[in-house]
């Protein structure tokens, strides 16, 4: 379903929701401190200071996002990814061209015996489509072997080359991150990827044909 609304209202809504979530996350600890007369006043002050710092950081991020979206021209196409709700929207000015259910970073942590570790989260902030691929090939990174308790092969080992797992198209975002297809369509709408944004076949084709290199991608 296509929905038409202003970018400013969209951004304000995102900022408000994020701010409410942050305040709610601190509500219980603060109430608990107030309820206990035995908690030192210094501890309460530390908690309040931490809350103020988090709120200031969030407001700074919100200002940046508002400014970035304000700078978009009315006829410019851009992508917004909501990692909390696993939704992607393709917009042109104040029009929504596409709403897609996607998969984003699992937010899981793994560690290798040597001490190397990985945290699988989708990159947040303002990114840019750096390239477009047809029939993308996945080059298995080290963590994919560690995750399956397999020995890590040499960098040029042909075993690392895996075809037909990323769908028919991919949008390159840099640093190993992409918007691409998936074999696990039943998991769309959940946090199951290793950081990339996974999209269903039909939605992915629309994205690929609509966006161009240089298109902005805002992930929050």
C-alpha positions as CSV (number, residue, x, y, z in Angstrom):
1,X,0.0,0.0,0.0
2,X,1.4,3.4,-0.9
3,X,1.4,6.1,1.7
4,X,2.2,9.8,1.2
5,X,3.4,11.9,4.0
6,X,6.2,14.5,4.7
7,X,9.7,13.5,5.5
8,X,9.7,15.9,8.4
9,X,6.8,14.1,10.1
10,X,8.5,10.8,9.4
11,X,11.7,11.9,11.0
12,X,9.9,13.5,14.0
13,X,8.1,10.2,14.5
14,X,11.3,8.3,14.5
15,X,13.0,10.7,16.9
16,X,10.0,10.6,19.3
17,X,9.8,6.8,19.3
18,X,13.5,6.5,19.9
19,X,13.4,9.0,22.7
20,X,10.5,7.3,24.4
21,X,12.3,3.9,24.1
22,X,15.4,5.4,25.7
23,X,13.5,7.0,28.6
24,X,11.5,3.9,29.2
25,X,14.6,1.8,29.3
26,X,15.8,3.9,32.3
27,X,12.5,4.2,34.0
28,X,12.6,1.0,36.1
29,X,16.1,1.5,37.5
30,X,15.4,5.1,38.5
31,X,12.1,4.2,40.2
32,X,13.9,1.4,42.0
33,X,16.5,3.8,43.3
34,X,13.8,6.2,44.5
35,X,11.9,3.4,46.2
36,X,14.9,2.4,48.3
37,X,16.0,4.8,51.0
38,X,19.2,2.8,51.5
39,X,20.7,3.7,48.1
40,X,23.3,6.5,48.4
41,X,22.5,9.8,46.8
42,X,25.7,9.6,44.8
43,X,24.5,6.5,43.0
44,X,21.3,8.3,42.1
45,X,23.3,11.2,40.7
46,X,25.4,8.8,38.6
47,X,22.3,7.2,37.2
48,X,20.8,10.6,36.3
49,X,24.1,11.7,34.7
50,X,24.2,8.6,32.6
51,X,20.6,9.2,31.5
52,X,21.4,12.8,30.5
53,X,24.4,11.6,28.5
54,X,22.3,9.0,26.7
55,X,19.6,11.5,26.0
56,X,22.1,14.0,24.6
57,X,23.7,11.4,22.4
58,X,20.3,10.4,21.0
59,X,19.3,14.0,20.4
60,X,22.5,14.6,18.5
61,X,21.8,11.5,16.3
62,X,18.2,12.8,15.8
63,X,19.4,16.2,14.7
64,X,21.8,14.6,12.2
65,X,19.1,12.4,10.7
66,X,16.6,15.3,10.5
67,X,19.2,17.4,8.7
68,X,20.1,14.6,6.2
69,X,16.5,13.9,5.3
70,X,15.8,17.6,5.0
71,X,18.6,17.9,2.4
72,X,16.9,15.3,0.2
73,X,15.4,16.9,-3.0
74,X,11.7,16.3,-3.5
75,X,12.4,14.0,-6.5
76,X,15.3,12.1,-5.1
77,X,15.0,8.4,-4.4
78,X,16.4,7.1,-1.1
79,X,16.1,4.1,1.2
80,X,15.2,4.0,4.9
81,X,15.8,0.8,7.0
82,X,14.2,0.4,10.4
83,X,16.2,-2.3,12.1
84,X,14.0,-2.5,15.1
85,X,10.9,-3.5,13.2
86,X,12.8,-5.0,10.2
87,X,11.1,-2.8,7.6
88,X,12.6,-1.1,4.5
89,X,11.0,1.8,2.7
90,X,11.9,3.1,-0.7
91,X,11.0,6.8,-0.9
92,X,11.0,9.5,-3.5
93,X,10.6,12.9,-1.9
94,X,7.5,12.6,0.4
95,X,6.1,9.5,-1.4
96,X,6.6,5.9,-0.3
97,X,7.3,3.8,-3.4
98,X,7.8,0.5,-1.6
99,X,7.5,-1.0,1.9
100,X,9.3,-4.3,2.4
101,X,9.6,-6.8,5.2
102,X,13.4,-7.5,5.6
103,X,15.9,-9.2,7.8
104,X,18.6,-7.3,9.7
105,X,21.5,-8.1,12.0
106,X,20.9,-10.9,14.5
107,X,22.7,-8.9,17.3
108,X,24.5,-12.1,18.3
109,X,28.0,-12.4,19.5
110,X,30.5,-15.2,18.7
111,X,34.1,-15.6,19.8
112,X,37.0,-17.6,18.4
113,X,39.4,-19.6,20.6
114,X,42.1,-17.1,19.6
115,X,40.1,-14.3,21.1
116,X,38.8,-12.8,17.8
117,X,35.1,-12.0,18.1
118,X,32.2,-10.7,16.0
119,X,29.0,-8.9,16.8
120,X,26.4,-9.2,14.1
121,X,24.5,-5.9,13.8
122,X,23.4,-3.9,10.7
123,X,25.4,-0.7,10.3
124,X,23.5,2.4,11.5
125,X,23.6,5.9,10.1
126,X,23.9,7.3,6.6
127,X,25.3,5.1,3.9
128,X,25.4,5.2,0.1
129,X,24.8,2.6,-2.6
130,X,28.4,2.2,-3.9
131,X,27.6,-0.5,-6.5
132,X,25.0,-2.8,-7.9
133,X,25.5,-6.5,-8.7
134,X,23.6,-9.2,-10.6
135,X,23.9,-12.7,-9.4
136,X,26.2,-11.8,-6.5
137,X,28.6,-14.3,-5.1
138,X,29.2,-14.7,-1.4
139,X,32.8,-14.9,-0.3
140,X,32.7,-16.7,3.1
141,X,34.4,-14.7,5.8
142,X,36.3,-16.2,8.7
143,X,33.3,-15.9,11.1
144,X,31.2,-18.2,9.0
145,X,33.6,-21.0,9.7
146,X,34.0,-20.2,13.3
147,X,30.2,-20.1,13.7
148,X,30.0,-23.7,12.4
149,X,33.1,-24.9,14.4
150,X,35.0,-25.5,11.2
151,X,38.7,-24.8,10.5
152,X,39.3,-21.4,8.8
153,X,40.8,-21.9,5.3
154,X,43.3,-19.7,3.5
155,X,42.0,-16.4,2.1
156,X,42.2,-17.7,-1.5
157,X,40.6,-21.1,-0.8
158,X,37.9,-21.8,-3.4
159,X,35.7,-23.2,-0.7
160,X,35.0,-19.6,0.3
161,X,33.2,-18.9,-2.9
162,X,29.5,-19.6,-2.5
163,X,26.9,-19.0,-5.3
164,X,23.1,-18.6,-5.4
165,X,22.7,-17.7,-1.7
166,X,22.4,-13.9,-2.0
167,X,19.5,-13.8,-4.5
168,X,19.6,-12.3,-8.0
169,X,20.7,-8.8,-7.1
170,X,22.7,-6.9,-4.5
171,X,23.2,-3.2,-3.6
172,X,26.7,-2.7,-2.2
173,X,26.9,-0.5,0.9
174,X,30.6,-0.9,1.7
175,X,32.7,-2.6,4.5
176,X,31.2,-6.0,3.5
177,X,27.5,-4.9,3.9
178,X,24.9,-5.3,1.2
179,X,21.2,-5.2,0.6
180,X,20.6,-8.6,-1.1
181,X,18.3,-11.5,-1.4
182,X,18.0,-14.6,0.8
183,X,17.1,-18.3,0.7
184,X,15.5,-18.0,4.2
185,X,12.4,-16.0,3.2
186,X,10.5,-17.4,6.1
187,X,12.8,-15.5,8.4
188,X,12.1,-12.1,6.9
189,X,10.7,-9.8,9.5
190,X,13.3,-11.0,12.1
191,X,16.8,-10.3,13.1
192,X,18.7,-13.2,11.5
193,X,21.4,-11.8,9.3
194,X,25.1,-11.2,10.0
195,X,24.6,-7.5,9.3
196,X,23.4,-7.2,5.8
197,X,19.8,-6.3,4.9
198,X,18.0,-9.3,3.4
199,X,15.1,-8.7,1.1
200,X,12.5,-10.9,-0.7
201,X,12.9,-11.5,-4.4
202,X,10.1,-9.3,-5.7
203,X,11.0,-6.3,-3.5
204,X,14.7,-6.8,-4.2
205,X,14.1,-6.6,-8.0
206,X,12.1,-3.3,-7.5
207,X,15.0,-1.9,-5.4
208,X,17.6,-2.9,-7.9
209,X,15.7,-1.4,-10.9
210,X,14.8,1.8,-9.1
211,X,17.9,2.9,-7.2
212,X,21.1,4.1,-8.8
213,X,24.7,4.2,-7.6
214,X,24.9,7.1,-5.2
215,X,21.5,6.6,-3.7
216,X,21.4,7.4,0.0
217,X,20.5,4.7,2.5
218,X,19.5,5.7,6.1
219,X,19.6,2.8,8.6
220,X,18.4,3.3,12.2
